[in-house]
Amino acid sequence: MQYRTLGKTGLKVSALGFGAAPAAFLKTERDQVAKLINDLLDAGVNLIDTAAAYPGSEKFIGEYLSARRKDYILVSKCGNVAPPGVRGSPWSEELVTATIDHALMTMKTNQIDVMLLHSCNLPTLQSGEAFEGLLRAKKAGKIKHAGYSGDNQAAAYACELPGCDVIEISINYVDQNNIDAVLPLAAKNNIGVIAKRPIANAAWLGLEGRDGIYINYVKEYVRRHNALGVTPIDAGFTDSDWAEFALRFTLSFPEVSTAIVGTTNPQNALANLKFVDKGALTSDQVQVIRAKFRATPGSAEWSGQT
């Protein structure tokens, strides 16, 4: 497993992280998913990403993974929804504080490594109340590092925000505008970057048979995929190497510390480990994909999918 430094946090994170959102909406056996995650931890994956907005995910982590707390860096998100029994209006310091307390209890941990505001808009971020809640929690020792999960102008603003250590943004072959608009600012300020949706919700599979909570993201990514017309062959792969092509493209940017993939499929999880071990694409391969994106009409307006 490759490890990269998560910006100014100094944390060494695996290039592949696990996105625990699927654990919130399980259609498979919970013990089976717990085994998959434990197998990933055994293989060297050391970052788990969750959120208060993923009902059941934090509880799943507490029940099934708290015994291995020392083996992973825990990232969660808060601010937009109130977990059961938690009071406070969205983006208030009251809600942020109470949600962090709830997360500590639910995930059975004394401290959360990284807590991010969960996709608030730019004016909300600029108002400062929610982020101040994170900083107070950091001062109290409840979290180690504060940051922001989102995209576009808000993510760029967060990179310049005092006290922001980490951002989580969308980067993949059909979602490239954060590469130019956000990554340079992250590098300038030594902000750790977590890439979400690195395989673009498998947009190459199309829409047939797709459903679930992420269907709107899938629809937009499929639309972009069809307009883009890029294939793995353009980067020297075979036409069946979509997942490898997509994941290695996202990890080709040195500013990206880790790419989180959520899956409950053991075969896919094992394949992702092998893809990451192959390393980044070459500069020439990356430029082919970037050129295709820039040449696609309308792509300059394809904002990151917050």
PyMOL commands that set and color helices and strands:
alter all, ss='L'
color gray80, all
select helices_A, chain A and resi 7-9+21-24+30-42+57-71+93-106+122-127+129-139+152-159+177-181+183-188+200-205+215-228+232-235+242-250+266-277+283-295+299-301
alter helices_A, ss='H'
color red, helices_A
select strands_A, chain A and resi 3-5+12-14+16-19+47-49+73-78+112-118+143-149+164-170+192-196+256-261
alter strands_A, ss='S'
color yellow, strands_A
deselect
rebuild
show_as cartoon
